[in-house]
Amino acid sequence: MYKLATFYGAWKYEFLMQARRPWLWITMGLIELIMLGFMFRTPGVLDVVLHLKNAPLLVTTVYWTNLVNYLLPVAVAILIADRLPRDKRIHVQEILTTLPGSAGARLFGKYLGNTCATMLPIILFYLLGILVIFIQTLNAQVFLLAITTFVTIILPGMLFVGAVATAIPALIWAPVFQFLFVGYWFWGNLYKPRGIPTISDTILTPAGGYSSRGFFGLTVFPVDHASAIDGLLSILVLLGLSILLILALNSYQQWQKARQ
C-alpha cells in the first residue's frame, strides 16, 4: 500500500511538472502543424478529408491513428529525455533518495507521469481528427473505434518510447540520445527494407505497424503481412521491454547509490 502511495505521488508530481512545461505544447504544436501542412499539400488529401463519409469508417480511423503515430513518438522521446538528467543536475535525485518509500515505485511513477503528460498534446490532436471524422460521417461508432485503435496501435509504442527515453539518458548524454533516436526512428520504423538491415518489419518496432496490420488489416508502416497473433505478440513484447528497461534503470541507480 505504501509503494502505491509512493508511485502515485511520483506520478502526480512528474505529470504536473511535465504538463506545465511551455516547450511541451510549443514543440508538439509545431510538429503537428508541420504534419498537417504536409498532409494537405499532398495531392488528393483535401478532397478525401472533405468526403470522409464515402470511405469505410474503420479504414479512415485506422489511417488517422497510423498518421498520428508516424512522427510524434520522436517528439515524445526528445521531450522526456532531459527529465532524469535534469533531476540529477539540480540535485533533486539526491533529495528523493533520502525520502521514505520504494525507489522502484518512485521511478515507475516518474516514468509513467512523464510519459502520460507528454502524450497530452498528442491525445488532443488525435481527438481533433476523430471529431472531424465524426462531423463528416455522423457515426458515433468512430469514438469506440478511436479508443480501440489508440490503445492497440499508439499506446504500447508510446510506453516503450517513454521507457527508452527515461532509461538511456541515464547512460549517455541526453542530446546524443535525442540525435540517435531520431535516426533510429526513421531507420527502425519508417524505412522499408531495401537491402539495408532494419527492424522496421519486425515485432520490435514501436510504430504500431504490426498491431495495425494484424488487428485491422491495414497500415502505413512497412509491415506487409501480420496476423492478430503477431499484433498481440508485438504489444506484449513492447510492454515487457518497457518494464525491463525501468527495472534495469532502477538496478543501475541502486548500484550507483551503493558506490557513493
N, C-alpha and C positions, 0 to 999 in steps of 0.2 A: 504493500500500500504506500509506503514511504517512497519507494522507487517511482511509483506512478506520479506522486506529487512532485518529485524532483523532475521527472520527464515533462510534466505539464508546465511547471514553472519555467523550465528552459525553453520549451516550445513557445510559450506565450511571449516571453521576453524577446527571443530571436525573431519571431513573427512580426511583432510590433516594430522592432528596430529596422528590419528589412523593408517592411511595408511603408515606413515613413521616409525612406531614402528617396530624395527627388530624382537621383540618377536612375533608379529602377524604372520609374514611369517615363522619364525622358528617353532613356535608351530603348525600352520596349516600344514606346510610341513611335520613335523614328524608324525602327526596323519594321514595324507593322505598316507604317505609311509607305515605306520603300516596297514592301511586298505587294501592297495594294496597287502601287504605281506600276510595277512590272506586270501584275495580273491584267490591269485594264489597258495596258499598252500592247498586250498580246492580241493579235487579230482574232476576232470572233468571241472573245471572253465577255465583253459587254453585252453582246446580243444574247449569250447564254444566260447571264445574270438576269436580264430583263424578261426572260421566258423560262424561268426555272420550273414553272408548273407543267411544262411539256416534257420534263425529264423525270425518270423514276426517283422517288423521294430518297430511297436508300442510296442510290448512286450519288446523288447530289450531296447528301450528308457525309458519306464516306470520303468523297473527294475533298470536301471542305476540311474535314478532320485531318486528312493527309497533308493538305497545304499548310495548315496551321503548324503541323509538326515538321515542316520542311527545313526551316531555318531558326525558328525561335528557341529550340533547345541550346543552340550555340550561345544565345544571349543569356540563357539561364546559367550555363556553366561559367561564363565570364563574370556575371554579377554575384555569383556565390563564392567564386574562387578566393576573394580577398577577405572573407569573413573570419576564418580561423587565424590567418596571419595577422589580421588587424587586432584581434584579441591578445595575441602574443606580443605584438608591438607596443600596445598601450598597457600591458601588464594586467589585463582583465583575466587572462588564463590563470595567472598565479593566484589571484584573489579567489577564483572559483574553486581551485584545488583545496583551499582551506575551509570551504563550506561543507557542512554535513550533507550526506546524500551520495547516491551511486554516481560515480564518474561516467559509467557507461550509459545510464539513463539520461544524464545531463547531455552527453554527446549526441545521443539519438534525438533528444529534444531539439538541440541546436541544428542538427542536420534537417529534420523534418520541418522545423519552424522556418528556417531559411528557404527551403525548397517550396513550401506552401505559399509563403509570401511572394516569392519571385514569380510564382505561377499566376498570381492575381491578375496582372495585366493581360496575360495570355487567355485566362478564362473569360475575361470581359470581351476581349477581341473575338474569341470563339463564339460566345453567346450573341454577339452582334451579327455575325454571319448566320447563325441559326435563326435569329429573328428575321433577317432578310429572307431566308428560305420560307419561314412561316408566313410572312406577309405575302410572298408570291404564290404560295400553294394553299394557304388557309387550312393546312393539315396539321393538327396538334400532335400527331404521331411523331413529328420531327423532334420534339423535345425528348421523347423516350429514346429515339434513335441517337440523339446527341449524347445523352448520358451513357448509353451503351458503347458508342464509338470512342468517346473521350476516355472512358475507364479502360477499354481494351487496347486502344491504339496509342493514345498520348500519355496517360498516367504512368504505366510501367517504365517507359523510356525516360520520362522526366525524373522519376525517383532514382533511376540509375545514374543519370547525368548529375543530379544533385549529390549523390554519394561520391561519385568520381571527383566532382569539383570541391567537395569538402575534404576528401582524404588526400588526394595527390598534392595539393599545395602545401601540405604539411611536410612534404619531402623535397619539393623543388620550389623555386621562386615563382610566385603567382603569375607575373607577366609571361614567363616562359611557358607555364602550363596553359594559359589562355591562348597564346600563339599556337602551341602544339594541338590544342583541342580543336581550333578552327580547321587546321589541316586534317586532323583525324576525322572530323565530321564529314567533310567533302569526300575524303578517300574511303572511309569505312561505312558510309551510309548512303551517299548520293551517287557515287561512282559506279557505273555499270561495268562489270568485269569485261575487259578487252585486252587481255594479255598480262596486265599488272595484277599481282595478287591483292585481294581485298576481302574484307569480311562483310561487305555490303549485301551479299546474298546469303548470309548465314543467320542463324537464330540469335547470334550475338549482337546484331545491330539494334540499337535502341530507337531507331526512327519509326518503328511500328509497322514495317512492311509485311512481316510475317503474320502478325495478328490481323492486319487489314486484309491481306490476300486470303488467309486461312479461314477467317470468320465471315467475311463479306464478299469475297471473290474478286476484289479489285484493289489496286494500289498505284500510287505514282512512283513508288520506290522500286529499285531494281530487283524485285522478287517475282520471278516468273511463275513459280509453282509453290503452293503451300496448302496443307490441309488444316483443318481445325485443330488437330493434334499438334501440328507444327506451331500454330499460333499460340496454343496454350503452353507448349514447352518453352517458346521464346519468352513469354510473360514470366513463367516460373524461374527461368534462368536469370533474367534481368533482376527480378526481385531478390533472388538468392544471392546474386553477386553484390547487390546494393547492401544487403545485411552483412555479408562477409567483409566488404570494404570498411564499413563503420566499425565492425568488431576488430578488424586489423588495426585501424587507426586508434582505437581505444587501447589496444595492447601496446602499440608503439608509444602512446602518450604515457602509459604507466611505466614502460621501460625507461623513458626519458626522465620521469619523475624519480624513479629509483636511483638513477645515476647521479642526480643532483645532490 
